């Protein structure tokens, strides 16, 4: 849910048409979040996931973010050295 407002803020700061495309693609997920029904069977199954699995996925996600951030930083240093 926080991604759409961040995309809007980024678009206000730097006018990039790709951000608008991303916002359009995110619109169905934002609308689904506002129509959330806690009694729906698919939502109950989603929240029945064990803590171990949630922590595993969270750790993998943070690892991916770290890897991508370090890669971007290294590319930035390479381009700066040119």
Buried (B, 14 or more C-beta within 10 A) or exposed (E): EEEBEEBEEBBEEEEEEEBEEBBEEBEEEEEEEEEEEEEEEEEEEEEEEEEEEEEEEEEEEEEEEEEEEEEEEEEEEEEEEE
